[in-house]
Amino acid sequence: MKIGIYGGSFNPIHNGHVFIGKFIIDYLNLDKLIVIPVGIPSHKNNDLASARLRIKMCRKAFENIEKVEISDIEIKDNKISYTYDTLLKIRELYPGDEYFEIVGEDSGENFKNWKNYKDILTFAKVVVLKRKGYKTKIEDENLIEIESPYINISSTEIRDSIKENKSIEKLVPKKVKELIYEKGLYKKDKF
């Protein structure tokens, strides 16, 4: 089985994430795409909405898309999340499969700073979605760069729009927008 691993803070998940998920399933002909909201991020301050709500948003965003599984594998650990550790757990759950770690080129640019990055490249193909303004700094036979459509949406932009009472109608799936407003997410700096 070909399994894609698509991690992120998804704070909140937006239409760009969903588009990339569908694109990568088709492009790589994946059997499964595992979407993994980060537990406690290793690379930035933890100013995320609650794990429970981010998982719920991901489920709503991908609910009608075949081949997508939403995983709480990092969130239920309740410790700092590293791709290397998550990949080991995925390999235990799905032994003997082919794994594709999906990252944006902003992450690709810093990939050699990741915990055990050389091991990640032996366990999985790292698929870097090219992004303007970034350059992947390593070369490896298991690192694949893909020209992907550029979606000009960011979670930061969405959080800022909410604080400024601007519409997020075209930025997030309808059910995600409804959940954000129902729970009053992102109105203040802390959640």
Helices and strands as residue ranges (DSSP letters): E 2-8, H 15-28, E 32-37, E 40-41, H 51-62, E 68-70, G 75-77, E 80-81, H 83-93, E 98-104, H 105-109, G 111-113, H 117-123, E 125-129, E 143-146, H 155-163, H 174-183
